[in-house]
Amino acid sequence: MPNGCVCGLTSKDLNVIEDQLTHVAMSCRVANQYANQFQDPQLKNMAAQVAQHHRQQFDALCAFLNGCQ
């Protein structure tokens, strides 16, 4: 297997996943910042939900990668 990865991911695949992790983490941070700044409860809740969604995506990608070890 390439790179010794059980899942058969190539180095290009891993680079794409790394980029995706970076983007999802940044999206989560931005949404959390908005959630902390909004005064309107509906907007605050919506931004918190968006942040949670991105966090779940990040966690799922990490779990996938951890399963490939």
All heavy atoms as a GROMACS GRO file, in nm:
protein
  531
    1MET      N    1   0.083  -0.119   0.000
    1MET     CA    2   0.000   0.000   0.000
    1MET      C    3   0.088   0.125   0.000
    1MET      O    4   0.190   0.130   0.069
    1MET     CB    5  -0.089   0.005   0.125
    1MET     CG    6  -0.192  -0.105   0.137
    1MET     SD    7  -0.330  -0.072   0.030
    1MET     CE    8  -0.386  -0.237   0.001
    2PRO      N    9   0.047   0.232  -0.070
    2PRO     CA   10   0.125   0.356  -0.069
    2PRO      C   11   0.133   0.415   0.070
    2PRO      O   12   0.036   0.415   0.145
    2PRO     CB   13   0.046   0.448  -0.162
    2PRO     CG   14  -0.044   0.359  -0.242
    2PRO     CD   15  -0.066   0.238  -0.159
    3ASN      N   16   0.248   0.466   0.106
    3ASN     CA   17   0.270   0.533   0.235
    3ASN      C   18   0.240   0.444   0.354
    3ASN      O   19   0.220   0.492   0.464
    3ASN     CB   20   0.186   0.661   0.246
    3ASN     CG   21   0.225   0.762   0.142
    3ASN    OD1   22   0.340   0.767   0.098
    3ASN    ND2   23   0.131   0.844   0.102
    4GLY      N   24   0.228   0.314   0.336
    4GLY     CA   25   0.200   0.223   0.447
    4GLY      C   26   0.060   0.238   0.502
    4GLY      O   27   0.030   0.195   0.612
    5CYS      N   28  -0.029   0.300   0.428
    5CYS     CA   29  -0.164   0.325   0.476
    5CYS      C   30  -0.253   0.206   0.444
    5CYS      O   31  -0.259   0.158   0.331
    5CYS     CB   32  -0.220   0.450   0.409
    5CYS     SG   33  -0.384   0.495   0.467
    6VAL      N   34  -0.321   0.156   0.544
    6VAL     CA   35  -0.407   0.039   0.530
    6VAL      C   36  -0.521   0.067   0.432
    6VAL      O   37  -0.564  -0.020   0.358
    6VAL     CB   38  -0.464  -0.003   0.667
    6VAL    CG1   39  -0.562  -0.117   0.655
    6VAL    CG2   40  -0.351  -0.039   0.762
    7CYS      N   41  -0.569   0.189   0.427
    7CYS     CA   42  -0.683   0.223   0.341
    7CYS      C   43  -0.644   0.240   0.195
    7CYS      O   44  -0.730   0.259   0.111
    7CYS     CB   45  -0.748   0.352   0.390
    7CYS     SG   46  -0.826   0.337   0.550
    8GLY      N   47  -0.517   0.236   0.164
    8GLY     CA   48  -0.472   0.250   0.027
    8GLY      C   49  -0.475   0.391  -0.026
    8GLY      O   50  -0.484   0.413  -0.146
    9LEU      N   51  -0.469   0.489   0.063
    9LEU     CA   52  -0.468   0.628   0.020
    9LEU      C   53  -0.330   0.665  -0.033
    9LEU      O   54  -0.229   0.626   0.022
    9LEU     CB   55  -0.502   0.721   0.137
    9LEU     CG   56  -0.642   0.706   0.197
    9LEU    CD1   57  -0.655   0.790   0.322
    9LEU    CD2   58  -0.747   0.744   0.096
   10THR      N   59  -0.331   0.740  -0.141
   10THR     CA   60  -0.205   0.789  -0.196
   10THR      C   61  -0.165   0.917  -0.123
   10THR      O   62  -0.244   0.975  -0.047
   10THR     CB   63  -0.219   0.820  -0.346
   10THR    OG1   64  -0.312   0.928  -0.361
   10THR    CG2   65  -0.267   0.697  -0.423
   11SER      N   66  -0.044   0.962  -0.148
   11SER     CA   67   0.000   1.087  -0.086
   11SER      C   68  -0.086   1.203  -0.136
   11SER      O   69  -0.114   1.297  -0.062
   11SER     CB   70   0.148   1.113  -0.113
   11SER     OG   71   0.173   1.122  -0.251
   12LYS      N   72  -0.131   1.196  -0.261
   12LYS     CA   73  -0.220   1.301  -0.313
   12LYS      C   74  -0.353   1.300  -0.238
   12LYS      O   75  -0.406   1.406  -0.203
   12LYS     CB   76  -0.243   1.282  -0.463
   12LYS     CG   77  -0.325   1.392  -0.523
   12LYS     CD   78  -0.337   1.379  -0.674
   12LYS     CE   79  -0.419   1.494  -0.728
   12LYS     NZ   80  -0.430   1.490  -0.873
   13ASP      N   81  -0.407   1.180  -0.213
   13ASP     CA   82  -0.531   1.168  -0.135
   13ASP      C   83  -0.514   1.231   0.003
   13ASP      O   84  -0.601   1.304   0.051
   13ASP     CB   85  -0.571   1.021  -0.118
   13ASP     CG   86  -0.608   0.952  -0.248
   13ASP    OD1   87  -0.654   1.020  -0.342
   13ASP    OD2   88  -0.589   0.828  -0.254
   14LEU      N   89  -0.402   1.200   0.067
   14LEU     CA   90  -0.376   1.253   0.201
   14LEU      C   91  -0.362   1.405   0.198
   14LEU      O   92  -0.407   1.474   0.290
   14LEU     CB   93  -0.252   1.187   0.260
   14LEU     CG   94  -0.267   1.038   0.293
   14LEU    CD1   95  -0.133   0.979   0.334
   14LEU    CD2   96  -0.372   1.017   0.401
   15ASN      N   97  -0.302   1.459   0.093
   15ASN     CA   98  -0.289   1.604   0.080
   15ASN      C   99  -0.426   1.670   0.065
   15ASN      O  100  -0.451   1.776   0.124
   15ASN     CB  101  -0.200   1.642  -0.039
   15ASN     CG  102  -0.054   1.618  -0.012
   15ASN    OD1  103  -0.011   1.616   0.103
   15ASN    ND2  104   0.022   1.598  -0.117
   16VAL      N  105  -0.513   1.607  -0.012
   16VAL     CA  106  -0.649   1.661  -0.030
   16VAL      C  107  -0.723   1.659   0.104
   16VAL      O  108  -0.790   1.757   0.141
   16VAL     CB  109  -0.726   1.582  -0.137
   16VAL    CG1  110  -0.874   1.618  -0.138
   16VAL    CG2  111  -0.665   1.605  -0.275
   17ILE      N  112  -0.712   1.549   0.177
   17ILE     CA  113  -0.778   1.539   0.308
   17ILE      C  114  -0.720   1.641   0.405
   17ILE      O  115  -0.794   1.704   0.481
   17ILE     CB  116  -0.770   1.396   0.363
   17ILE    CG1  117  -0.852   1.301   0.274
   17ILE    CG2  118  -0.818   1.389   0.507
   17ILE    CD1  119  -0.836   1.155   0.307
   18GLU      N  120  -0.589   1.660   0.402
   18GLU     CA  121  -0.526   1.759   0.489
   18GLU      C  122  -0.579   1.899   0.457
   18GLU      O  123  -0.611   1.976   0.548
   18GLU     CB  124  -0.376   1.755   0.471
   18GLU     CG  125  -0.302   1.854   0.559
   18GLU     CD  126  -0.151   1.852   0.538
   18GLU    OE1  127  -0.105   1.796   0.436
   18GLU    OE2  128  -0.082   1.907   0.623
   19ASP      N  129  -0.590   1.931   0.328
   19ASP     CA  130  -0.645   2.061   0.289
   19ASP      C  131  -0.789   2.076   0.337
   19ASP      O  132  -0.829   2.182   0.386
   19ASP     CB  133  -0.640   2.079   0.137
   19ASP     CG  134  -0.501   2.101   0.084
   19ASP    OD1  135  -0.409   2.132   0.164
   19ASP    OD2  136  -0.483   2.088  -0.040
   20GLN      N  137  -0.867   1.969   0.323
   20GLN     CA  138  -1.006   1.972   0.367
   20GLN      C  139  -1.015   1.993   0.518
   20GLN      O  140  -1.098   2.070   0.566
   20GLN     CB  141  -1.079   1.844   0.326
   20GLN     CG  142  -1.227   1.847   0.352
   20GLN     CD  143  -1.300   1.953   0.272
   20GLN    OE1  144  -1.258   1.989   0.163
   20GLN    NE2  145  -1.408   2.004   0.326
   21LEU      N  146  -0.928   1.926   0.593
   21LEU     CA  147  -0.926   1.945   0.738
   21LEU      C  148  -0.896   2.091   0.774
   21LEU      O  149  -0.958   2.148   0.864
   21LEU     CB  150  -0.821   1.854   0.802
   21LEU     CG  151  -0.861   1.709   0.822
   21LEU    CD1  152  -0.739   1.625   0.860
   21LEU    CD2  153  -0.969   1.696   0.927
   22THR      N  154  -0.802   2.149   0.703
   22THR     CA  155  -0.767   2.290   0.727
   22THR      C  156  -0.887   2.381   0.701
   22THR      O  157  -0.919   2.469   0.783
   22THR     CB  158  -0.649   2.331   0.638
   22THR    OG1  159  -0.537   2.248   0.669
   22THR    CG2  160  -0.612   2.477   0.659
   23HIS      N  161  -0.956   2.359   0.589
   23HIS     CA  162  -1.070   2.444   0.554
   23HIS      C  163  -1.187   2.425   0.651
   23HIS      O  164  -1.250   2.524   0.690
   23HIS     CB  165  -1.116   2.415   0.411
   23HIS     CG  166  -1.018   2.458   0.308
   23HIS    ND1  167  -0.986   2.589   0.282
   23HIS    CD2  168  -0.942   2.385   0.223
   23HIS    CE1  169  -0.896   2.596   0.186
   23HIS    NE2  170  -0.866   2.472   0.149
   24VAL      N  171  -1.212   2.303   0.690
   24VAL     CA  172  -1.324   2.276   0.782
   24VAL      C  173  -1.293   2.336   0.919
   24VAL      O  174  -1.381   2.395   0.982
   24VAL     CB  175  -1.352   2.124   0.791
   24VAL    CG1  176  -1.451   2.094   0.901
   24VAL    CG2  177  -1.405   2.073   0.658
   25ALA      N  178  -1.168   2.324   0.965
   25ALA     CA  179  -1.130   2.382   1.094
   25ALA      C  180  -1.146   2.534   1.092
   25ALA      O  181  -1.196   2.594   1.188
   25ALA     CB  182  -0.988   2.342   1.130
   26MET      N  183  -1.105   2.596   0.981
   26MET     CA  184  -1.118   2.741   0.970
   26MET      C  185  -1.265   2.782   0.968
   26MET      O  186  -1.304   2.880   1.034
   26MET     CB  187  -1.048   2.791   0.842
   26MET     CG  188  -1.047   2.942   0.833
   26MET     SD  189  -0.969   3.015   0.686
   26MET     CE  190  -0.888   2.882   0.605
   27SER      N  191  -1.346   2.708   0.897
   27SER     CA  192  -1.490   2.738   0.892
   27SER      C  193  -1.553   2.726   1.030
   27SER      O  194  -1.638   2.808   1.067
   27SER     CB  195  -1.560   2.643   0.795
   27SER     OG  196  -1.511   2.661   0.665
   28CYS      N  197  -1.511   2.628   1.105
   28CYS     CA  198  -1.561   2.610   1.241
   28CYS      C  199  -1.522   2.728   1.329
   28CYS      O  200  -1.605   2.782   1.403
   28CYS     CB  201  -1.508   2.480   1.299
   28CYS     SG  202  -1.571   2.440   1.463
   29ARG      N  203  -1.396   2.770   1.321
   29ARG     CA  204  -1.350   2.885   1.401
   29ARG      C  205  -1.426   3.012   1.366
   29ARG      O  206  -1.467   3.088   1.455
   29ARG     CB  207  -1.200   2.907   1.381
   29ARG     CG  208  -1.112   2.813   1.459
   29ARG     CD  209  -0.968   2.857   1.459
   29ARG     NE  210  -0.912   2.868   1.325
   29ARG     CZ  211  -0.853   2.771   1.258
   29ARG    NH1  212  -0.843   2.650   1.312
   29ARG    NH2  213  -0.806   2.791   1.136
   30VAL      N  214  -1.446   3.037   1.237
   30VAL     CA  215  -1.518   3.157   1.194
   30VAL      C  216  -1.662   3.154   1.243
   30VAL      O  217  -1.713   3.255   1.295
   30VAL     CB  218  -1.511   3.172   1.040
   30VAL    CG1  219  -1.606   3.280   0.991
   30VAL    CG2  220  -1.368   3.203   0.996
   31ALA      N  221  -1.728   3.041   1.228
   31ALA     CA  222  -1.867   3.031   1.273
   31ALA      C  223  -1.876   3.051   1.424
   31ALA      O  224  -1.969   3.116   1.473
   31ALA     CB  225  -1.926   2.896   1.233
   32ASN      N  226  -1.780   2.997   1.499
   32ASN     CA  227  -1.778   3.020   1.645
   32ASN      C  228  -1.757   3.167   1.678
   32ASN      O  229  -1.820   3.219   1.771
   32ASN     CB  230  -1.669   2.935   1.711
   32ASN     CG  231  -1.717   2.798   1.746
   32ASN    OD1  232  -1.830   2.778   1.788
   32ASN    ND2  233  -1.629   2.700   1.728
   33GLN      N  234  -1.672   3.234   1.603
   33GLN     CA  235  -1.650   3.377   1.626
   33GLN      C  236  -1.779   3.455   1.604
   33GLN      O  237  -1.813   3.544   1.682
   33GLN     CB  238  -1.539   3.430   1.536
   33GLN     CG  239  -1.401   3.384   1.577
   33GLN     CD  240  -1.294   3.426   1.478
   33GLN    OE1  241  -1.322   3.467   1.366
   33GLN    NE2  242  -1.169   3.414   1.520
   34TYR      N  243  -1.850   3.422   1.496
   34TYR     CA  244  -1.978   3.489   1.470
   34TYR      C  245  -2.078   3.457   1.581
   34TYR      O  246  -2.151   3.544   1.627
   34TYR     CB  247  -2.035   3.448   1.335
   34TYR     CG  248  -1.976   3.525   1.220
   34TYR    CD1  249  -1.900   3.460   1.123
   34TYR    CD2  250  -1.994   3.662   1.206
   34TYR    CE1  251  -1.844   3.530   1.017
   34TYR    CE2  252  -1.939   3.733   1.102
   34TYR     CZ  253  -1.865   3.666   1.007
   34TYR     OH  254  -1.809   3.736   0.903
   35ALA      N  255  -2.083   3.332   1.624
   35ALA     CA  256  -2.177   3.295   1.730
   35ALA      C  257  -2.150   3.374   1.857
   35ALA      O  258  -2.243   3.411   1.928
   35ALA     CB  259  -2.167   3.145   1.758
   36ASN      N  260  -2.022   3.403   1.884
   36ASN     CA  261  -1.987   3.480   2.004
   36ASN      C  262  -2.015   3.628   1.988
   36ASN      O  263  -2.032   3.699   2.087
   36ASN     CB  264  -1.840   3.458   2.039
   36ASN     CG  265  -1.814   3.318   2.089
   36ASN    OD1  266  -1.900   3.256   2.149
   36ASN    ND2  267  -1.694   3.269   2.063
   37GLN      N  268  -2.023   3.677   1.865
   37GLN     CA  269  -2.041   3.820   1.842
   37GLN      C  270  -2.186   3.860   1.820
   37GLN      O  271  -2.224   3.973   1.853
   37GLN     CB  272  -1.959   3.865   1.721
   37GLN     CG  273  -1.810   3.859   1.746
   37GLN     CD  274  -1.729   3.895   1.623
   37GLN    OE1  275  -1.783   3.924   1.517
   37GLN    NE2  276  -1.598   3.894   1.637
   38PHE      N  277  -2.268   3.770   1.767
   38PHE     CA  278  -2.407   3.804   1.740
   38PHE      C  279  -2.481   3.831   1.869
   38PHE      O  280  -2.464   3.762   1.969
   38PHE     CB  281  -2.478   3.691   1.664
   38PHE     CG  282  -2.444   3.684   1.518
   38PHE    CD1  283  -2.420   3.562   1.459
   38PHE    CD2  284  -2.439   3.797   1.439
   38PHE    CE1  285  -2.391   3.552   1.323
   38PHE    CE2  286  -2.409   3.789   1.304
   38PHE     CZ  287  -2.385   3.666   1.246
   39GLN      N  288  -2.566   3.932   1.865
   39GLN     CA  289  -2.653   3.963   1.979
   39GLN      C  290  -2.790   3.898   1.961
   39GLN      O  291  -2.853   3.859   2.059
   39GLN     CB  292  -2.669   4.116   1.993
   39GLN     CG  293  -2.538   4.189   2.019
   39GLN     CD  294  -2.468   4.142   2.145
   39GLN    OE1  295  -2.531   4.126   2.249
   39GLN    NE2  296  -2.338   4.119   2.135
   40ASP      N  297  -2.834   3.888   1.837
   40ASP     CA  298  -2.963   3.826   1.806
   40ASP      C  299  -2.956   3.676   1.837
   40ASP      O  300  -2.871   3.605   1.784
   40ASP     CB  301  -2.994   3.849   1.658
   40ASP     CG  302  -3.131   3.794   1.620
   40ASP    OD1  303  -3.148   3.670   1.624
   40ASP    OD2  304  -3.219   3.875   1.586
   41PRO      N  305  -3.046   3.627   1.923
   41PRO     CA  306  -3.042   3.486   1.962
   41PRO      C  307  -3.055   3.388   1.844
   41PRO      O  308  -2.992   3.283   1.843
   41PRO     CB  309  -3.159   3.470   2.058
   41PRO     CG  310  -3.192   3.606   2.103
   41PRO     CD  311  -3.151   3.700   1.995
   42GLN      N  312  -3.136   3.424   1.745
   42GLN     CA  313  -3.153   3.335   1.630
   42GLN      C  314  -3.025   3.326   1.548
   42GLN      O  315  -2.986   3.218   1.504
   42GLN     CB  316  -3.269   3.382   1.542
   42GLN     CG  317  -3.405   3.359   1.605
   42GLN     CD  318  -3.517   3.408   1.516
   42GLN    OE1  319  -3.507   3.511   1.450
   42GLN    NE2  320  -3.628   3.333   1.515
   43LEU      N  321  -2.960   3.440   1.526
   43LEU     CA  322  -2.834   3.440   1.451
   43LEU      C  323  -2.725   3.368   1.530
   43LEU      O  324  -2.645   3.292   1.474
   43LEU     CB  325  -2.791   3.582   1.419
   43LEU     CG  326  -2.876   3.657   1.316
   43LEU    CD1  327  -2.828   3.801   1.303
   43LEU    CD2  328  -2.873   3.586   1.182
   44LYS      N  329  -2.722   3.392   1.660
   44LYS     CA  330  -2.624   3.326   1.746
   44LYS      C  331  -2.642   3.174   1.739
   44LYS      O  332  -2.545   3.100   1.724
   44LYS     CB  333  -2.640   3.376   1.890
   44LYS     CG  334  -2.537   3.323   1.987
   44LYS     CD  335  -2.558   3.380   2.126
   44LYS     CE  336  -2.507   3.518   2.143
   44LYS     NZ  337  -2.363   3.533   2.147
   45ASN      N  338  -2.766   3.128   1.747
   45ASN     CA  339  -2.796   2.986   1.741
   45ASN      C  340  -2.760   2.927   1.604
   45ASN      O  341  -2.702   2.819   1.596
   45ASN     CB  342  -2.944   2.962   1.772
   45ASN     CG  343  -2.978   2.815   1.777
   45ASN    OD1  344  -2.907   2.736   1.839
   45ASN    ND2  345  -3.086   2.778   1.710
   46MET      N  346  -2.793   3.000   1.498
   46MET     CA  347  -2.762   2.953   1.364
   46MET      C  348  -2.610   2.939   1.344
   46MET      O  349  -2.562   2.838   1.293
   46MET     CB  350  -2.818   3.047   1.257
   46MET     CG  351  -2.793   3.000   1.115
   46MET     SD  352  -2.848   3.116   0.989
   46MET     CE  353  -2.739   3.254   1.021
   47ALA      N  354  -2.535   3.038   1.387
   47ALA     CA  355  -2.390   3.032   1.374
   47ALA      C  356  -2.332   2.918   1.458
   47ALA      O  357  -2.239   2.849   1.414
   47ALA     CB  358  -2.328   3.166   1.415
   48ALA      N  359  -2.388   2.896   1.576
   48ALA     CA  360  -2.342   2.785   1.660
   48ALA      C  361  -2.371   2.650   1.594
   48ALA      O  362  -2.289   2.558   1.602
   48ALA     CB  363  -2.409   2.792   1.798
   49GLN      N  364  -2.485   2.639   1.527
   49GLN     CA  365  -2.518   2.515   1.456
   49GLN      C  366  -2.423   2.492   1.338
   49GLN      O  367  -2.382   2.380   1.312
   49GLN     CB  368  -2.663   2.519   1.407
   49GLN     CG  369  -2.764   2.503   1.517
   49GLN     CD  370  -2.907   2.515   1.466
   49GLN    OE1  371  -2.932   2.545   1.350
   49GLN    NE2  372  -3.002   2.491   1.556
   50VAL      N  373  -2.390   2.600   1.268
   50VAL     CA  374  -2.295   2.589   1.156
   50VAL      C  375  -2.158   2.544   1.209
   50VAL      O  376  -2.094   2.456   1.151
   50VAL     CB  377  -2.285   2.722   1.079
   50VAL    CG1  378  -2.169   2.721   0.981
   50VAL    CG2  379  -2.415   2.752   1.006
   51ALA      N  380  -2.116   2.602   1.320
   51ALA     CA  381  -1.988   2.564   1.380
   51ALA      C  382  -1.991   2.417   1.421
   51ALA      O  383  -1.894   2.344   1.397
   51ALA     CB  384  -1.959   2.652   1.502
   52GLN      N  385  -2.101   2.373   1.479
   52GLN     CA  386  -2.113   2.233   1.520
   52GLN      C  387  -2.108   2.140   1.399
   52GLN      O  388  -2.045   2.034   1.403
   52GLN     CB  389  -2.243   2.212   1.597
   52GLN     CG  390  -2.262   2.070   1.645
   52GLN     CD  391  -2.394   2.050   1.718
   52GLN    OE1  392  -2.487   2.127   1.703
   52GLN    NE2  393  -2.400   1.946   1.798
   53HIS      N  394  -2.172   2.180   1.291
   53HIS     CA  395  -2.171   2.100   1.168
   53HIS      C  396  -2.027   2.083   1.117
   53HIS      O  397  -1.985   1.973   1.083
   53HIS     CB  398  -2.258   2.166   1.062
   53HIS     CG  399  -2.247   2.103   0.927
   53HIS    ND1  400  -2.309   1.984   0.895
   53HIS    CD2  401  -2.181   2.142   0.816
   53HIS    CE1  402  -2.280   1.953   0.770
   53HIS    NE2  403  -2.203   2.048   0.720
   54HIS      N  404  -1.953   2.194   1.114
   54HIS     CA  405  -1.814   2.187   1.068
   54HIS      C  406  -1.728   2.104   1.163
   54HIS      O  407  -1.640   2.030   1.119
   54HIS     CB  408  -1.755   2.328   1.051
   54HIS     CG  409  -1.812   2.400   0.933
   54HIS    ND1  410  -1.804   2.353   0.804
   54HIS    CD2  411  -1.879   2.518   0.924
   54HIS    CE1  412  -1.862   2.438   0.722
   54HIS    NE2  413  -1.909   2.539   0.793
   55ARG      N  414  -1.755   2.114   1.291
   55ARG     CA  415  -1.680   2.034   1.388
   55ARG      C  416  -1.706   1.884   1.365
   55ARG      O  417  -1.615   1.801   1.374
   55ARG     CB  418  -1.719   2.075   1.531
   55ARG     CG  419  -1.646   1.998   1.638
   55ARG     CD  420  -1.498   2.025   1.629
   55ARG     NE  421  -1.425   1.928   1.708
   55ARG     CZ  422  -1.301   1.943   1.746
   55ARG    NH1  423  -1.235   2.051   1.713
   55ARG    NH2  424  -1.241   1.852   1.817
   56GLN      N  425  -1.831   1.850   1.335
   56GLN     CA  426  -1.864   1.710   1.307
   56GLN      C  427  -1.794   1.660   1.182
   56GLN      O  428  -1.747   1.546   1.177
   56GLN     CB  429  -2.016   1.693   1.294
   56GLN     CG  430  -2.089   1.708   1.425
   56GLN     CD  431  -2.240   1.714   1.410
   56GLN    OE1  432  -2.292   1.736   1.300
   56GLN    NE2  433  -2.310   1.698   1.521
   57GLN      N  434  -1.784   1.747   1.080
   57GLN     CA  435  -1.711   1.710   0.959
   57GLN      C  436  -1.564   1.687   0.990
   57GLN      O  437  -1.504   1.589   0.943
   57GLN     CB  438  -1.723   1.819   0.852
   57GLN     CG  439  -1.858   1.828   0.787
   57GLN     CD  440  -1.862   1.937   0.682
   57GLN    OE1  441  -1.799   2.042   0.697
   57GLN    NE2  442  -1.935   1.913   0.575
   58PHE      N  443  -1.506   1.776   1.070
   58PHE     CA  444  -1.366   1.763   1.109
   58PHE      C  445  -1.344   1.633   1.185
   58PHE      O  446  -1.251   1.557   1.156
   58PHE     CB  447  -1.325   1.883   1.196
   58PHE     CG  448  -1.180   1.885   1.232
   58PHE    CD1  449  -1.087   1.945   1.150
   58PHE    CD2  450  -1.137   1.826   1.350
   58PHE    CE1  451  -0.952   1.947   1.184
   58PHE    CE2  452  -1.003   1.827   1.385
   58PHE     CZ  453  -0.910   1.888   1.302
   59ASP      N  454  -1.430   1.606   1.281
   59ASP     CA  455  -1.419   1.484   1.361
   59ASP      C  456  -1.434   1.358   1.275
   59ASP      O  457  -1.364   1.259   1.297
   59ASP     CB  458  -1.522   1.482   1.475
   59ASP     CG  459  -1.492   1.586   1.582
   59ASP    OD1  460  -1.378   1.638   1.587
   59ASP    OD2  461  -1.585   1.617   1.659
   60ALA      N  462  -1.524   1.362   1.177
   60ALA     CA  463  -1.544   1.246   1.089
   60ALA      C  464  -1.420   1.221   1.004
   60ALA      O  465  -1.379   1.106   0.986
   60ALA     CB  466  -1.667   1.269   1.000
   61LEU      N  467  -1.360   1.327   0.952
   61LEU     CA  468  -1.236   1.311   0.874
   61LEU      C  469  -1.124   1.256   0.960
   61LEU      O  470  -1.049   1.167   0.918
   61LEU     CB  471  -1.194   1.444   0.811
   61LEU     CG  472  -1.271   1.487   0.686
   61LEU    CD1  473  -1.237   1.631   0.650
   61LEU    CD2  474  -1.240   1.395   0.570
   62CYS      N  475  -1.112   1.307   1.081
   62CYS     CA  476  -1.009   1.258   1.173
   62CYS      C  477  -1.032   1.111   1.208
   62CYS      O  478  -0.938   1.032   1.212
   62CYS     CB  479  -1.004   1.342   1.300
   62CYS     SG  480  -0.932   1.504   1.276
   63ALA      N  481  -1.157   1.075   1.233
   63ALA     CA  482  -1.189   0.936   1.265
   63ALA      C  483  -1.157   0.845   1.147
   63ALA      O  484  -1.103   0.734   1.166
   63ALA     CB  485  -1.337   0.923   1.302
   64PHE      N  486  -1.184   0.891   1.026
   64PHE     CA  487  -1.150   0.813   0.908
   64PHE      C  488  -1.001   0.790   0.899
   64PHE      O  489  -0.955   0.679   0.878
   64PHE     CB  490  -1.201   0.883   0.782
   64PHE     CG  491  -1.153   0.819   0.654
   64PHE    CD1  492  -1.211   0.702   0.609
   64PHE    CD2  493  -1.049   0.875   0.583
   64PHE    CE1  494  -1.166   0.642   0.493
   64PHE    CE2  495  -1.003   0.816   0.466
   64PHE     CZ  496  -1.062   0.699   0.420
   65LEU      N  497  -0.925   0.898   0.918
   65LEU     CA  498  -0.779   0.886   0.911
   65LEU      C  499  -0.724   0.798   1.023
   65LEU      O  500  -0.633   0.719   1.001
   65LEU     CB  501  -0.714   1.024   0.916
   65LEU     CG  502  -0.732   1.109   0.791
   65LEU    CD1  503  -0.674   1.248   0.812
   65LEU    CD2  504  -0.670   1.043   0.669
   66ASN      N  505  -0.781   0.810   1.141
   66ASN     CA  506  -0.737   0.725   1.253
   66ASN      C  507  -0.767   0.578   1.226
   66ASN      O  508  -0.693   0.491   1.270
   66ASN     CB  509  -0.800   0.770   1.384
   66ASN     CG  510  -0.740   0.899   1.435
   66ASN    OD1  511  -0.626   0.932   1.406
   66ASN    ND2  512  -0.818   0.973   1.511
   67GLY      N  513  -0.874   0.552   1.155
   67GLY     CA  514  -0.909   0.414   1.119
   67GLY      C  515  -0.816   0.357   1.013
   67GLY      O  516  -0.811   0.236   0.995
   68CYS      N  517  -0.744   0.443   0.946
   68CYS     CA  518  -0.651   0.398   0.840
   68CYS      C  519  -0.514   0.364   0.893
   68CYS      O  520  -0.428   0.322   0.819
   68CYS     CB  521  -0.638   0.508   0.734
   68CYS     SG  522  -0.781   0.521   0.627
   69GLN      N  523  -0.490   0.384   1.019
   69GLN     CA  524  -0.355   0.361   1.073
   69GLN      C  525  -0.332   0.215   1.099
   69GLN      O  526  -0.412   0.137   1.128
   69GLN     CB  527  -0.335   0.440   1.201
   69GLN     CG  528  -0.334   0.588   1.174
   69GLN     CD  529  -0.315   0.670   1.302
   69GLN    OE1  530  -0.309   0.616   1.410
   69GLN    NE2  531  -0.306   0.799   1.285
   0.00000   0.00000   0.00000
